[in-house]
Amino acid sequence: MKFCSGSRRLNDEGGILVRDKKMTKLSFITSNPDKYREMKAFFEENELELDWTRVSLPELQADTLEEVVIHSLSQFNGDSVFVEDAGVFIDALGGFPGVYSRYVYDTVGNEGILKLMEGVENRSARFEAVIGFKPLDGGDIKLFKGVVKGFVSLSPKGGKGFGYDPIFTPEGFKKTFGEDERVKSMVSHRKRAAEKLLQYLKRNL
Ligand code: ITT
């Protein structure tokens, strides 16, 4: 197994650090081009490349993002790959849509969520992302979770980002993720989960 950062290469034949420009890239398994774009930007900030395995994974109807990720990843034999499942959890709705975020977005969308939230004062919510990575030594799948707290806006704002971004304002900011992609790239659930993955890779490979 090799994991490369810039001109550095860690190999597993004794874990020796060698100088080399050859890269073995990780690949992100997702059907969602926006998720890949965001993850790739984060990898590039860290001087790493990221491949895209564009596959639509049948999502398990499970209670947690972790279960979905483990199920998705267990369908792949290849190495150097990871998956990520994300969702928005709204406190006043008991965490809904949560693991059902994709189904809810594809059916009623942001308008449907805002309808459910009409007259609701408690707008607090959070995005969660869980990354699953299969270590090459055959060990258990590693999970890395990122969370960003925030609020459901009163109306959709901004044409950037994707999915629930136009109705989610992160804590400490005034604009939705749909209005300000820069803020999303700094504080998002995806970025926070990816940071943990990179820390793990740097420590272990
Ligand atoms: P894959 O499972 O193939 O990776 P997906 O689009 O189904 O792609 P998720 O299951 O992770 O991705 O996402 C569930 C829903 O939540 C889906 O409708 C997304 O659009 C939405 N979503 C995920 N991450 C988001 C983000 O960063 N901002 C806004 N919406 C997001």
Residues whose N, C-alpha, C, O or C-beta is under 5 A from the ligand:
A	BS01	ITT	I29 T30 S31 N32 V55 L57 E84 D85 A86 G87 S101 R102 Y105 F162 G163 Y164 D165
